[in-house]
Amino acid sequence: MMSRRRFVTGAAAGSALLGLGISADSSFAVTLTRQPVTTLRGSSFDIDIGYKMVNFTGRERPATTINGSVPGPILRWREGDRVTLRVTNHLAHDSSIHWHGMILDARMDGVPGISFDGIKPGETFTYQFDVRQNGTFWYHSHSGFQEQTGMYGAIVIDPAKPDPVSYDRDYVIVLSDWSDEKPERIYAKLKKQSDYYNFRERTAADLWRDISDKGVGQTRRDRAMWNQMRMSDRDLSDVSAYTYTFLMNGATPEDGWLGLFEQGEKVRLRFINAAAMTIYDVRIPGLKMKVVAADGQNIEPVSIDEFRIGVAETYDVIVEPSADSAYTIFAQSIDRTGYARGILSPDADWSAEVPQLDPPALLGHRDMGMGGMGGMDHDVGGMDHSQHDMSKMSGMREMPRKSGRAPDPAGYGSNREITHIASEFGPHVDMRASTPQDGLSDPGIGLRDHQRLYGRRVLTYADIRNLGRTLDPRDPEREIELHLTGNMNRYMWSMNGIKFADADLLRLSYGERVRINLVNDTMMTHPIHLHGMWSELETGDPDYMPRKHTVIVQPGSKISYLVTADAMGGWAYHCHLLYHMPGMFREVRVS
């Protein structure tokens, strides 16, 4: 039986990491007390992928580890160096490592089937590339569901020139999610019942509360709309604390990660979301955070109280804690079923109060892309469902090239009308956004009222301004409109209604400047990652566009960014939610 505390916090009794050594014969060894994540420095590294028994929940379970730990070691490089990483696979099946956010040769990117063939059992693959950037990044497996079972770690690259950010102490904070269930079993459950892990569906008490607040008629219309769509207004995350234990640097919420500081120090915290499926909202009660970098890129500092970090994103913040207090680093899941926790303290014996989880949010018209339709009395037909003249769609291509008028100027996004093409219609797509909202200034579902309710300023993409000028000032030559699509009830995910297995290549010409318009036709939040090239967000300031490798697209919203196709070869482009990735994926080919 699962205790209420286990369900609410995602915590469990027992120490965090157990295990010894890596064995090529796939056997397991156990029992080690939890230890800090190690840091490996230099330019030459030996990396072992292997099996290990771990215990995050009171039960021993097998993990897939890098150098015997979860997370893997922090790799500390220096900008301008040439790094060599000899990766040996001790697993019983193929593996790989992708260097997330790194600008490198396509052959070194680490995506089986696109970059290389993968690393066979018992074999060693040597990655070698020049480090042409600095900042906070990370690495993880790009094979199967290995990322869910522990294959991830942090990368910190020290700048060749003086760092524009001043600080006295530096900590990496890796957020992740762990399940004792095999990831294949989680995926199979979601395919059979997409809300399997959602224990916050509506109850009779909710019904009576709605009737009291809105009346019988409005409540009936609201429920009829959701029932017709076969959707839930509480479907914020596919996988919850029912099966997940949320980790901070490999520590459970009960154990908590500890970071020490001394009086008067400025502390740099490098947050990395290495989770498989969990989007986190991060705050440190009692401390302002000054965000100084996003996805490894220096930005103009912005002072905030809270930020959302999508799967695969990174944020660096500076805090100035007082020496007379300890502080809780609190990262709650987007569905508010649990949290990861750490302590920032001047004394190892001090603790800090853990705040209550915020109440879970409810999805509404805005999150369906119906923001312009007004109140809840509108029926669902405005969203799409089946009343379209398909003959008008027959001539549209999935990736339309430049035609008609020229694209709008760089930096401001596209003003073109959103269109839905023929491949987006059918049982594999259960909704389309009719009036998608701007995703730049939206802090996201569950955070929109935090300034008013709690006095907490929440970071948005509109707040981010690159510290250096935009490197490529050209206007885009053409636009590509990509819709993030799916059928939640059947747990089918795609782009433009086409799953990866059936999709054509997305072709870019070397050197061209292209605008990508992402439209989220689903009610889920999707972090979209383009390998090998920067995604420059169009925030309205063309001179200081922030460069990101992963971009959150809010439910029922749209966002655009510019890409300079300066990297030859094949690149992966996908949603970074692990169980969405098999369908919501494209190969980008630059030639």
C-alpha positions in Angstrom: 0.0 0.0 0.0 1.2 3.5 -0.8 1.2 6.0 2.1 -0.4 9.4 1.7 3.0 11.0 2.2 4.5 8.9 -0.5 1.8 10.0 -2.9 1.8 13.7 -2.0 5.5 14.3 -2.0 7.0 11.6 -4.2 9.3 10.8 -1.3 10.2 7.5 0.2 12.1 6.1 3.1 15.7 4.9 2.7 18.9 6.4 1.4 19.3 7.6 -2.2 22.1 5.7 -4.0 23.3 2.2 -3.6 25.6 0.1 -5.7 29.2 -0.8 -6.5 31.2 -1.0 -9.8 30.0 -1.8 -13.3 30.2 -5.3 -14.7 30.2 -6.2 -18.4 28.3 -9.4 -17.6 25.2 -7.3 -16.6 25.3 -8.6 -13.0 24.4 -6.2 -10.1 26.2 -5.3 -6.9 24.7 -3.4 -4.1 25.1 -1.3 -0.9 26.8 2.0 -0.9 25.6 5.0 1.1 24.6 8.1 -0.8 27.5 10.1 -1.9 27.8 13.6 -3.6 27.9 13.7 -7.4 31.5 13.6 -8.5 33.1 16.2 -10.8 35.5 15.2 -13.6 37.7 17.9 -15.0 40.0 18.1 -18.0 39.8 17.3 -21.7 40.1 13.5 -21.7 37.5 11.2 -20.1 36.7 7.6 -19.8 32.9 7.0 -19.5 31.3 3.7 -18.5 27.7 2.9 -19.1 26.5 0.1 -16.9 23.9 -1.4 -14.6 23.5 -0.6 -10.9 21.1 -1.4 -8.1 19.6 1.8 -6.5 17.2 2.4 -3.7 15.1 5.6 -3.8 11.9 4.1 -2.4 12.8 1.5 0.1 13.1 -1.1 -2.6 16.1 -2.0 -4.7 15.7 -1.5 -8.4 18.1 -1.7 -11.4 19.3 1.6 -12.9 21.3 2.5 -16.0 24.2 4.5 -14.8 27.2 6.6 -16.0 30.3 5.8 -14.1 28.2 4.0 -11.5 26.1 6.9 -10.3 22.7 8.6 -10.7 23.1 11.3 -11.8 26.3 10.7 -13.7 29.4 12.8 -12.9 29.6 16.5 -13.6 31.8 17.0 -16.6 33.7 20.3 -16.3 35.3 21.5 -19.5 36.9 24.8 -20.7 35.9 26.8 -23.7 38.4 26.4 -26.5 39.6 22.9 -25.5 39.2 19.8 -27.6 37.6 17.1 -25.5 37.9 13.4 -26.0 35.3 11.1 -24.4 35.8 7.3 -24.6 32.4 5.8 -23.9 32.2 2.1 -23.2 28.9 0.3 -23.2 28.6 -2.5 -20.6 24.8 -2.9 -21.1 23.2 -5.9 -22.8 21.8 -3.7 -25.5 22.8 -0.6 -27.6 23.3 2.7 -25.9 24.4 6.3 -26.7 25.2 9.7 -25.2 23.9 12.9 -26.6 25.6 16.2 -25.5 22.6 18.3 -25.1 22.9 21.9 -26.3 26.4 21.4 -27.6 27.3 22.9 -31.0 29.4 20.3 -32.7 29.8 18.1 -35.8 26.7 16.0 -36.5 28.6 12.8 -36.3 29.4 13.5 -32.6 25.8 14.4 -31.6 25.0 10.9 -30.3 21.6 10.1 -31.8 21.3 6.5 -33.1 19.9 6.3 -36.6 20.7 10.0 -37.4 24.2 10.8 -36.1 25.6 7.3 -35.8 24.7 3.7 -35.3 24.8 3.7 -31.6 27.3 2.0 -29.2 27.0 -1.8 -29.3 27.3 -3.9 -26.1 30.9 -4.3 -25.1 32.1 -1.7 -27.5 33.7 1.7 -27.0 32.9 4.8 -29.0 35.1 7.9 -28.9 33.5 11.3 -29.1 35.8 14.1 -29.9 35.0 17.7 -30.6 36.1 21.3 -30.0 34.3 23.2 -27.2 33.1 26.4 -28.8 30.8 27.7 -26.0 30.5 28.1 -22.3 27.8 27.7 -19.7 25.6 25.1 -18.2 24.6 22.1 -20.3 24.0 18.4 -19.8 24.2 14.9 -21.4 22.0 11.9 -21.5 21.2 8.7 -23.4 19.3 9.0 -26.7 18.6 5.2 -26.8 15.2 3.8 -25.9 14.0 4.9 -22.4 17.5 4.7 -20.8 17.2 8.4 -19.7 14.3 7.4 -17.4 16.4 4.8 -15.7 19.3 7.1 -14.7 21.4 8.0 -17.7 22.0 11.7 -17.4 24.6 14.1 -16.0 25.6 17.8 -16.0 28.2 19.7 -18.1 29.7 22.9 -16.9 32.0 24.8 -19.4 34.2 27.5 -18.0 34.6 30.6 -20.3 37.9 31.3 -22.0 37.4 35.1 -21.3 36.4 36.6 -17.9 33.0 35.5 -16.8 30.5 38.4 -16.9 28.8 36.9 -13.9 30.3 37.5 -10.5 29.9 34.8 -7.8 31.8 33.2 -4.9 30.4 29.7 -4.9 29.0 27.4 -7.7 26.5 24.5 -7.4 24.9 22.3 -10.0 21.4 21.3 -9.3 20.1 18.4 -11.4 16.4 17.8 -11.2 15.0 14.4 -12.3 12.3 11.9 -11.8 12.6 8.2 -10.8 10.2 5.3 -11.0 10.5 1.8 -9.7 8.5 0.7 -12.7 10.2 -0.1 -15.9 9.7 2.7 -18.4 8.4 0.3 -20.9 5.6 -0.6 -18.5 4.8 3.1 -17.8 4.6 3.7 -21.6 2.4 0.6 -22.1 0.0 1.9 -19.3 -0.2 5.3 -20.9 -1.0 3.8 -24.3 -3.9 1.8 -22.8 -5.2 4.5 -20.5 -3.6 8.0 -20.9 -4.8 9.2 -17.4 -3.6 6.1 -15.6 -1.4 8.1 -13.3 -3.8 11.0 -12.8 -5.5 10.7 -9.4 -6.9 14.2 -9.4 -9.9 13.7 -11.7 -13.2 15.3 -10.8 -15.3 14.0 -7.9 -18.9 14.5 -6.7 -17.6 17.2 -4.4 -16.2 19.1 -7.4 -19.6 18.8 -9.1 -21.5 20.3 -6.2 -18.9 23.1 -5.9 -19.2 23.9 -9.6 -23.0 24.0 -9.3 -22.8 26.3 -6.3 -20.3 28.7 -8.2 -21.7 28.6 -11.7 -25.2 27.2 -11.6 -26.7 24.0 -13.0 -26.9 25.1 -16.6 -23.3 26.4 -17.0 -21.9 23.3 -15.1 -23.8 21.0 -17.5 -22.5 22.8 -20.5 -18.9 22.7 -19.2 -19.0 19.0 -18.5 -20.7 18.3 -21.8 -17.8 20.1 -23.6 -15.1 18.1 -21.7 -17.0 14.8 -22.2 -17.4 15.5 -25.9 -13.7 16.0 -26.3 -12.9 13.0 -24.1 -10.5 15.2 -22.2 -9.9 16.3 -18.6 -9.3 19.9 -17.3 -6.9 18.4 -14.8 -4.6 16.7 -17.3 -1.4 18.6 -16.6 1.1 15.8 -16.6 1.1 12.3 -18.0 3.1 10.7 -15.1 2.6 11.8 -11.5 4.0 11.2 -8.0 1.9 8.1 -7.9 4.9 6.4 -9.5 7.6 9.1 -9.5 10.0 10.0 -6.8 11.3 13.5 -7.6 15.1 13.9 -7.2 17.5 16.8 -6.7 21.1 15.7 -7.4 20.0 12.1 -6.7 18.5 13.0 -3.3 14.9 12.2 -2.5 12.6 14.9 -0.9 13.0 13.2 2.4 16.8 13.2 2.3 17.2 16.5 0.5 20.3 17.8 -1.2 22.5 20.1 0.9 24.5 23.1 -0.3 26.6 25.1 2.1 27.6 28.7 1.9 29.5 31.3 4.0 28.5 34.7 5.1 28.4 37.3 2.4 28.8 34.9 -0.5 27.1 35.2 -3.8 26.0 31.7 -4.8 25.5 30.5 -8.4 23.0 27.8 -8.8 23.0 26.0 -12.2 19.6 24.3 -12.6 19.2 21.5 -15.1 15.9 19.7 -15.7 17.1 16.2 -16.6 13.7 14.6 -15.9 12.0 12.2 -18.3 8.5 13.8 -18.0 8.4 16.3 -15.2 8.2 20.1 -15.7 9.2 21.8 -12.5 8.4 25.2 -11.0 11.3 26.4 -8.8 11.5 28.9 -6.0 13.6 29.5 -2.9 11.2 31.0 -0.2 12.9 34.1 1.3 15.4 34.6 -1.5 15.2 36.6 -4.7 16.8 34.8 -7.7 18.7 36.8 -10.3 18.6 34.8 -13.6 21.9 35.3 -15.4 21.8 32.5 -18.0 19.3 30.5 -20.0 20.3 27.3 -21.7 23.9 28.1 -21.2 23.7 31.6 -22.8 24.4 34.7 -20.7 21.3 37.0 -20.5 20.8 40.5 -19.0 20.1 39.7 -15.3 16.5 39.6 -14.3 15.3 39.4 -10.7 12.4 37.0 -10.1 10.9 34.8 -7.3 10.0 31.7 -9.4 10.6 30.1 -12.7 9.3 27.2 -14.7 11.9 24.9 -16.1 10.9 22.6 -18.9 12.4 19.1 -19.4 15.9 19.7 -20.9 16.1 23.4 -20.1 18.8 25.0 -17.9 18.8 28.2 -15.9 21.6 29.8 -13.9 20.7 32.1 -11.0 22.6 34.1 -8.5 21.3 34.3 -4.9 22.7 36.1 -1.9 21.6 34.2 1.2 21.8 35.5 4.7 24.2 33.7 7.1 21.5 33.6 9.8 19.1 31.3 7.9 18.8 28.1 6.0 16.7 28.1 2.8 14.6 25.4 1.0 15.2 25.0 -2.7 11.7 23.9 -3.7 11.0 22.4 -7.2 7.3 21.4 -7.4 6.0 19.4 -10.3 3.6 21.1 -12.7 0.7 18.9 -11.6 1.5 19.6 -8.0 1.6 16.0 -7.0 5.1 16.2 -5.5 8.4 18.0 -5.4 12.2 17.8 -5.3 13.9 19.5 -2.4 17.3 20.9 -1.3 18.7 23.0 1.4 21.0 26.0 1.1 22.5 26.6 4.5 25.5 28.1 6.3 25.4 25.2 8.7 25.1 21.5 7.8 23.0 20.9 11.0 20.4 23.5 10.1 17.2 22.7 8.3 14.5 24.9 6.6 10.7 24.7 6.4 9.3 23.0 3.4 6.5 25.0 1.8 3.1 23.6 1.0 2.5 22.6 -2.6 0.6 25.2 -4.6 -3.0 24.1 -5.5 -3.2 22.4 -8.9 -4.5 24.5 -11.8 -7.4 23.7 -14.1 -7.1 23.9 -17.8 -9.5 26.3 -19.6 -10.3 27.8 -23.0 -7.0 29.6 -23.2 -5.2 26.2 -22.9 -7.3 24.9 -25.8 -6.3 27.7 -28.1 -9.7 29.2 -27.7 -8.6 32.4 -25.9 -10.5 34.7 -28.2 -13.8 33.0 -27.8 -14.9 34.5 -24.5 -16.6 32.6 -21.7 -17.2 28.9 -21.1 -20.7 29.0 -22.7 -19.2 28.6 -26.1 -19.4 25.1 -27.6 -16.4 23.1 -28.6 -17.1 23.5 -32.4 -15.0 26.7 -32.4 -11.9 24.6 -31.7 -12.4 22.5 -34.9 -13.6 19.1 -34.5 -15.0 17.9 -37.8 -16.7 20.6 -39.7 -13.9 21.5 -42.1 -14.0 21.5 -45.9 -11.1 19.1 -46.6 -11.0 19.9 -50.3 -9.5 23.3 -49.4 -6.6 21.6 -47.6 -5.6 19.3 -50.4 -2.9 21.6 -52.0 -1.1 22.3 -48.7 2.3 20.8 -48.0 3.5 19.9 -44.5 6.6 22.2 -44.7 5.5 25.0 -47.0 8.4 27.0 -48.5 8.4 30.7 -49.0 5.6 31.8 -51.3 3.5 35.0 -51.7 4.6 37.8 -49.5 8.0 37.9 -47.8 8.2 36.7 -44.1 7.8 39.4 -41.5 11.0 41.1 -40.2 13.3 39.2 -37.8 12.6 39.5 -34.1 8.9 40.1 -34.0 7.5 36.7 -35.0 5.0 36.0 -37.8 1.7 37.7 -38.4 0.5 35.1 -40.8 -2.8 33.4 -40.3 -2.5 30.0 -38.6 -3.6 27.2 -40.9 -4.4 23.5 -40.4 -3.4 21.1 -43.2 -5.0 17.9 -44.3 -2.7 15.6 -42.2 -4.0 17.2 -39.0 -7.5 15.8 -39.5 -8.5 12.4 -38.4 -8.8 10.2 -35.4 -5.1 10.6 -34.6 -5.7 14.3 -33.7 -8.3 15.2 -31.2 -8.1 19.0 -31.2 -6.7 22.0 -33.1 -6.2 25.5 -31.7 -8.4 28.0 -33.5 -6.9 31.1 -31.9 -3.6 30.1 -30.3 -2.3 32.6 -27.8 1.1 34.2 -27.6 3.3 32.0 -25.5 6.1 34.5 -24.8 4.6 36.5 -21.9 2.6 33.6 -20.5 4.3 32.2 -17.3 2.2 29.0 -17.9 -0.7 27.1 -16.5 -0.6 27.1 -12.7 1.6 30.2 -12.5 -0.4 33.0 -14.1 -1.8 34.5 -10.9 1.2 34.1 -8.6 2.1 37.8 -8.6 -1.4 38.7 -7.5 -2.0 35.8 -5.1 1.4 35.4 -3.5 3.5 38.4 -4.6 5.9 36.1 -6.5 7.2 37.4 -9.8 7.4 34.5 -12.3 9.9 34.5 -15.2 8.5 34.5 -18.7 10.3 34.2 -22.0 9.4 37.9 -22.7 11.8 38.8 -19.8 14.8 37.2 -21.4 17.2 39.4 -23.3 20.5 38.1 -24.6 23.6 39.7 -23.1 25.3 40.0 -26.5 23.9 41.2 -29.7 22.1 38.9 -32.2 24.9 37.3 -34.3 22.8 36.9 -37.4 20.7 40.1 -38.0 19.2 38.8 -41.3 15.5 38.6 -41.8 14.1 35.1 -42.4 14.1 33.8 -46.0 11.0 31.6 -45.4 8.8 30.3 -42.6 8.0 26.8 -41.5 4.8 26.2 -39.5 4.8 23.1 -37.3 1.8 22.0 -35.3 2.3 19.9 -32.2 -0.5 17.5 -32.4 -1.9 14.4 -30.7 -4.8 12.4 -29.5 -4.5 12.4 -25.7 -7.2 9.7 -25.2 -5.3 7.3 -27.4 -1.9 8.6 -26.3 -0.7 9.3 -29.9 1.7 12.2 -30.5 2.9 13.8 -33.7 3.9 16.9 -35.6 1.4 18.2 -38.2 -0.6 15.1 -37.5 2.2 12.8 -38.8 4.2 10.6 -36.5 7.9 10.3 -36.9 7.9 6.9 -38.5 5.8 8.3 -41.4 7.3 11.8 -41.6 9.5 13.2 -44.4 12.7 15.0 -43.6 12.6 18.7 -42.7 15.1 20.1 -45.1 17.1 23.3 -44.6 19.6 24.8 -47.0 23.0 25.5 -45.6 23.4 29.1 -44.5 19.7 30.1 -44.8 17.9 32.0 -42.1 14.5 30.4 -41.4 11.6 31.2 -39.0 9.9 28.3 -37.3 6.4 28.9 -36.0 5.4 26.3 -33.4 1.7 25.9 -32.7 0.6 23.8 -29.8 -2.7 22.2 -30.8 -2.8 20.1 -27.6 -3.5 20.8 -24.0 -0.1 19.6 -22.8 3.0 21.7 -22.3 5.7 20.6 -24.8 9.5 21.4 -24.4 10.8 21.3 -28.0 14.5 20.7 -28.6 16.4 21.3 -31.9 19.8 19.6 -32.0 22.9 21.3 -33.4 21.6 24.8 -34.0 20.4 27.7 -31.8 16.7 28.6 -31.6 16.6 32.4 -31.3 13.3 33.5 -29.6 11.5 36.3 -31.3 10.7 38.5 -28.2 10.2 41.8 -30.0 13.8 42.9 -29.7 15.7 41.8 -32.9 19.0 43.0 -31.6 19.2 40.9 -28.5 17.3 37.7 -29.2 17.8 35.0 -26.6 19.4 31.8 -27.9 17.9 28.6 -26.6 18.3 24.9 -27.3 14.9 23.9 -25.8 11.7 26.0 -26.0 8.5 25.4 -24.0 5.3 25.7 -26.0 2.4 26.3 -23.7 -1.0 24.5 -24.3 -3.0 26.1 -27.0 -0.3 28.7 -27.7 2.2 29.6 -30.4 5.8 30.7 -30.3 8.3 31.5 -33.0 12.1 31.6 -33.3 14.8 32.0 -35.9 17.3 29.4 -36.9 20.5 29.9 -38.9 21.2 26.6 -40.7 24.9 26.7 -40.1 25.5 23.0 -39.3 25.6 20.4 -42.1 24.1 17.0 -41.6 21.2 15.3 -39.9 19.8 16.6 -36.6 17.0 15.4 -34.3 14.1 17.8 -33.6 11.6 16.6 -31.0 9.5 17.1 -27.9 11.8 16.3 -24.9 9.0 14.5 -22.9 10.3 11.0 -23.2 7.0 9.3 -23.8 6.0 11.9 -26.4 9.2 11.5 -28.3 8.5 8.4 -30.4 5.8 10.3 -32.3 6.5 14.0 -31.8 9.9 13.9 -33.6 11.4 15.0 -36.9 14.8 14.7 -38.6 16.2 18.0 -39.8 18.6 17.7 -42.7 20.9 20.6 -43.6 22.6 20.4 -47.0 
